[in-house]
Structure formats: C-alpha cells, structure tokens
C-alpha cells in the first residue's frame, strides 16, 4: 500500500496492469510527461487510462477552483510518447447508465507490444 502523491512515487517493480481513474485530470499539464513515464515504466504489460476526455487540452472550472481540472487526450499523448503502446480497446462510461451509473469518462486499454 502506498500513501503518497503519484508525483512522489518511485518505481519499485513492474506490475502486469497499471491504471488511472480520475487522477490525470488533476495533474498540472507540465507534470504529465513525468507521470506518463511513471505509468509506462511501472507497467509490465497493460495500462488503463480512465479519465475525462477532450480532443484538445482544456481547463475546466472545478468546484469553483481554477487550474485543478484538465481534460485532454491522455491516451493519445502517452501513445505518442511511447510508440510501442497499442490501443487494445476503449469505451465510454455514461452517467445515465441504469446498471453502472458513473461520471462521464472515457477509458482506454493500452498494451505494450511483445518484444
């Protein structure tokens, strides 16, 4: 168990599966390259990104605060940074889903190419 900011995490070993859910949207965009590197280096095989999506970066006012929520194409950015990542699947979670209601978020399952 780790109780720290993702920005302070140091890779101690690789896991088969790493994911974010509502984390990247709160990271200062200047810090994202380091977080993408962390996700990539921590993953042995799969990375799941579940965040608010927008095709171009936008800042959203969040609970009356500025500069604390950002929407963008997180999966596209990490795939651009690490070309060996393949998009395996993706989907959308809709807040009006009667079985599994949740916030409107988009998920992307990425896999490292086998060497």
N, C-alpha and C positions, 0 to 999 in steps of 0.2 A: 504494500500500500504506500502510495506517495501522497504527501500533503504539501503541494508546492505549486507555484505557477508553472505553466508549460515553458515559460521563458527561462526558468531556472533549472529545468530538467536536463540531466546529462544522461546520454545513452549508456545503460549498463549492460544490456544484452538485447538481442533482436527477438521480436515476437512474431508469430505467424500472421497475426492480424492486429492492426492498429487503426483507431478511428477517432474522429472528432464529431461532436454533435453540439452545435451552438457554442463553439469555442472560437473558431477562426473569425467569426463576425465581430468579436470584441477585441481582436488583436490590432494594434496600431499597424496600418499598412507598411510602415517602414520596417517592422519586425517580422513580416510574413516570410521573407526569404529564409531567415533562421529557423522559423517554425516548420516550413516545408522541408528543410534539410533534416530537422529532427524527426519528422514523420517518416521520411524516406529512410534514414539511417536506422530507425528503430524497427522498421518493418522488414521481416524476412521474405514476405510474400504478398500480403494484401494490405491495402489502405482503403478505408471507407471515409468519405467526406460527406457529412450531413449538415448542411448549413443553408442559410438564406442565399438564393442565387440572384444574380443580375448579370447580364452580358457585359456591361461596363461598370467599373467601380463607382459606387455611390455611397455617400454618408447619409445615415438616417437618424433623425432625432429620436432618442430612446428615453422614455420616461422623463422627458423634459431636459435631457442632457445632450450636449453636443460632443462629437468626437469619441463616442463609445460604441457605436454600432455601424458596421460597414457591410455592404452587400457587394459581391463581385463573383467572378467565375473562378472560385478557388481551385476546383478540379482541373480546369484548363490551364491555370497558371502552374500548378505542380507538374502536370504532364509536359508542359513546355520546358520546365526546368530539368526534368528527368525523363528524357525521351524513351527510356526502356519501360516506362509505365504504360500499360494497356488499359483502356476502358473496357470493363467486363459487362457492366450493367449500370443502369441508373433509373431513378424514379422520383415521384413527387408525393409528398405526404400532405393531404388536404385537411384543413381544419373542420370541414363538414363531413368527413368520413364517419359514418354511423358506427362502424365496428372499432376502428382505431383512430379516434379524433386526436389531432395533434396540431402543432403550429404548421403553417405553410412552409415547408422546407423541401429542398431537393437533395437527393443522395446520389452519390457516385461511387461505385465499387471499382477500384483500380488494382491491377496485379502487376508485379514485377515480371518481366519476361524471363523465361528459363534460360540459363546460360549453358 
